[in-house]
Amino acid sequence: MPGPGIELVGAEEIAEVLEVMNSGFLSRYGPSDDPRFLAKTHRLEEEVAAMTGVRHALALSGGGSAALWIALLALGVGAGDEVIVPGFTFVASISSIVYTGATPVLAEVDDTFDLDPADVEARITPRTRAIVAVHMLGAPARLDELKAVADRHGIPIVEDCCQAFGATYKGRGIGSIGAIGAFSFNEYKTITCGDGGMIVTDDDELYERCFAMHDQGHAPYRLESRYAPRPFLGMNFRMTELPSAVLLAQLRKIDRIRTHLHENKAIVRDMLEEVPDIGFRTLTDPDGEIATHLVTVLPTAEIATAVAADVGAITLDQSGWHVYSKMNHLIERRTVTGKGYPFDVPAGDHPVPDYGLGALPRTDALLARSISIGIGIRDPNLAAFGIRMRDGEAEARACAATYRDAVIRNLR
Ligand SMILES: Cc1ncc(COP(=O)(O)O)c(C=O)c1O
């Protein structure tokens, strides 16, 4: 039971699903003049667009991974280009770049555990075509500073919002600040339908390109499956009505999720603040984050490793495919075909960076002394220790006490 949304699946989701089953329409397309067709996918898109504060949202069956891939393609990213991405992120932020043919250029994270804007700027070259700003562990990246860097160089930002659905940055929905944003609805995420994704953008042309890519080149706004002008060849990542129905019910629970996670996180953090040796992640917008994680920073990697072992957690440098140095397929440059850009390039063209441990020394050092306490998520690769969505004050206090005592024991 990994994320907060899945813990709350109940009568509302079941009712939504039954409505769809009784309607007889399972595809996102149906006859607009037939009242039995409920157009749940279309409604979901409208509600997410409104929540995010953008004109367009596009639901996808292919998860956050497809959302990122299609967003990059729609921006025109392709073979020979470079895309800057943090070295601390789920591997899909990087593989979506690889499968456009562009070269992922890893950048350091700073004390926000999100992209370091100065390091991003230092890595920009004439080939840089996009910056993927990941809002890791529920908290927005330094979007103002990243936007300033991106604008200076005329490069678009793709917001990878997969781990932070429902978060805001200075009053604006995440995904609305860059050129385009991507959400995930897998079961570890804020709300879920098992698997699924969403693109958000305010840019009409980008939306049309994403829509066409997700449905065989078709044009948007179709409720019915009619032919429409096809600007280019597309694929099929169409969302269907059943997962959309589940997500509509989940979406109505977002305020409850956000409020409860913030309350629980405050309890745990207040108790840990009694120990001066425990540091915390810098939050760009403490009220805007979704609060699924409390990231603690300990004085040394040795102490962090001992505390992690004590409570059954992991230090973040051990977080599987969330840290570049553990992505063996990336380090060994393995793609499904082994052919073509970005790893199989003509001699003398575009060198491939070394993605092995040590490529990002500041990220390595920070992650090695950091542990995330799950507040609404239990994930063996990110937050193996913590509390859950349905836990209340007693469990939050018990969790904080266990962690605090483990730190005190290991400081001696
Ligand atoms: C930061 C980040 N980006 C992208 C993805 C990919 O999302 P999905 O699993 O829905 O394809 C995830 C999911 O784990 C993620 O955490």
The ligand as an SDF file (V2000), in Angstrom:
LIG
                    3D

 16 16  0  0  0  0  0  0  0  0999 V2000
   10.2180   11.6670  -10.6420 C   0  0  0  0  0  0  0  0  0  0  0  0
    9.4880   10.6650  -11.4910 C   0  0  0  0  0  0  0  0  0  0  0  0
    9.4570   10.8220  -12.8240 N   0  0  0  0  0  0  0  0  0  0  0  0
    8.8110    9.9640  -13.6210 C   0  0  0  0  0  0  0  0  0  0  0  0
    8.1490    8.8690  -13.1130 C   0  0  0  0  0  0  0  0  0  0  0  0
    7.4720    7.9190  -14.0470 C   0  0  0  0  0  0  0  0  0  0  0  0
    6.0970    7.7850  -13.7880 O   0  0  0  0  0  0  0  0  0  0  0  0
    5.3130    6.4430  -14.1690 P   0  0  0  0  0  0  0  0  0  0  0  0
    5.7270    5.3750  -13.2220 O   0  0  0  0  0  0  0  0  0  0  0  0
    3.8820    6.8230  -14.0080 O   0  0  0  0  0  0  0  0  0  0  0  0
    5.6490    6.1310  -15.5820 O   0  0  0  0  0  0  0  0  0  0  0  0
    8.1480    8.6530  -11.7390 C   0  0  0  0  0  0  0  0  0  0  0  0
    7.4610    7.4700  -11.1830 C   0  0  0  0  0  0  0  0  0  0  0  0
    7.9100    6.7680  -10.3300 O   0  0  0  0  0  0  0  0  0  0  0  0
    8.8440    9.5670  -10.8960 C   0  0  0  0  0  0  0  0  0  0  0  0
    8.8950    9.3910   -9.5830 O   0  0  0  0  0  0  0  0  0  0  0  0
  1  2  1  0
  2  3  1  0
  2 15  2  0
  3  4  2  0
  4  5  1  0
  5  6  1  0
  5 12  2  0
  6  7  1  0
  7  8  1  0
  8  9  2  0
  8 10  1  0
  8 11  1  0
 12 13  1  0
 12 15  1  0
 13 14  2  0
 15 16  1  0
M  END
$$$$
